[in-house]
Amino acid sequence: MECEICGKPVPEHNPIRAKIEGSVMVVCKECSKLGKIQKAPPKPKYVQQKNKKQKSAPKRSYSRNDEPSEELIEDFSSEVRKARESKNWSREDLGKKINERVSVITRIETGKMTPDIKLTKKLEKALNIKLLEEVNNVDLNQFINSSSGERTLGNIMKIKRK
């Protein structure tokens, strides 16, 4: 082990740690005078033994099948508002039916909030509407013969026009 300031050898069994200008460094005896010597960190009183019977959580590998198969429709906010109004419900009524706050309903209807899948399914069930659409896997090979002959993001994506 070497001193982090001058590079001289430092004993590995008992290195000197000094706080110099806010940084704790391993230093030699001479360089330790430049700062305040730090105490060695306390050793743990006990070491927790891992039980051999305990099973660690398996590491999950993700595949293409883990990608969502449904996505929210583009005009979800207006669909929610139209469906609520067609049932003659106030935002408070809808909030009580799906157990959500009125502010959440308001933000969804104004488009300031995108509901997660769980909330979307609650809205679909309460309002009897379809807010999730199937996501089709795109075969990129069909775009090889496009006008420019290259695959570009613009060739395969739907462009949202306002």
Summary of the structure (lengths in Angstrom):
residues: 162
radius of gyration: 30.9
end to end distance: 64.0
largest distance: 82.7
contacts: 308
relative contact order: 0.10
helix: 33%
strand: 12%
